Structure formats: C-alpha cells, structure tokens
Amino acid sequence: MINKKYLNISEVSKMLQIEEHKIRYWDSLDPKTNKFRIEGISTKSKGGTRYFNKENIKKLEKLKKILYDGENHNYSIKLADTILNSNNKYLSQKTQNDIDNKYSNNVKKIEQILNKMKLLLKNNNS
C-alpha cells in the first residue's frame, strides 16, 4: 500500500480517490467549536503542511466508507467522527436503525415545514 513513511495530500487524494479540498475540510478546525472536524486525519509539519502516514490513511479510508459507500449516503461529518472515534469495530444494527430513524424523522419534519409554507404562500396569493 505505502512504500514511503509519509505521503503528501496529492498522493493520498489520488490513492483514495478523494478530492484534496474534502480532505482539507475534514482536517480543518470548525469555527464554531474551534476543534478539528475529524481528529487524526493528518500529521502536520511546523509550517502546516499535511502529511499522511499509514494510520492517517486508514482513518481516511474509513471516513470515506462511512460518508460515501453504499446506497444511503450519510453526509453528517459529526456522525462520521463519532463512528470513527468509537471503540466499536462495526455499527450495531440498533445503532444503524437509530441513525436511519433520526434522518427519516428529519426528512418528515422538513416535508411538513415545506407543506405549511406552500399553504401559506397559496393563501397569501389568493
């Protein structure tokens, strides 16, 4: 997999087929919390250059799998961070069901809001 001890972001991007800007985003500070979005994505030099060792690359692979693999895309980086940093090797079925229910409920709430907005707009235009 890796012959060198550290790879740069361009090499990792090509290897994992993840755009460089996504890796930078995942590896950046969240301005609201002032914490890294995902801990341990890269190793940084004193000058701030990102380098990636085998451990960093494994974490990026897992993150990519969580966010993009399968039919159900999960774009919640906070959820991905929680999963990556949990001690469980795999998500239990109960945890997966809880996640699915949470997103399903959010979609239903959004649909209700949209329907109410349509009614309001319809009534105002009448």
Residue pairs with C-beta under 8 A, 6 or more apart in sequence:
1 54
1 57
2 53
2 54
2 57
5 53
6 43
6 51
6 52
6 53
7 15
7 51
7 52
7 57
8 49
8 50
8 51
8 52
9 20
9 23
9 24
9 42
9 50
9 52
10 20
11 52
12 18
12 23
12 52
12 56
12 57
12 60
13 19
13 20
13 23
15 57
16 57
16 60
16 61
16 64
18 60
18 64
23 41
23 42
23 50
23 60
24 50
25 37
26 37
26 38
26 41
26 60
26 63
26 77
27 36
27 37
27 38
27 41
27 42
27 50
28 36
28 37
29 35
29 36
29 37
30 36
30 37
37 77
37 81
38 59
38 63
38 77
38 80
38 81
38 84
39 81
39 85
40 55
40 56
40 59
41 52
41 56
41 59
41 60
41 63
42 50
42 51
42 52
42 56
43 50
43 51
43 52
43 53
43 56
44 50
44 51
45 51
52 60
59 84
62 84
63 80
63 84
66 74
66 79
66 80
66 83
66 84
67 73
67 74
67 75
67 77
67 80
72 100
74 80
74 99
74 103
79 99
83 91
88 95
91 99
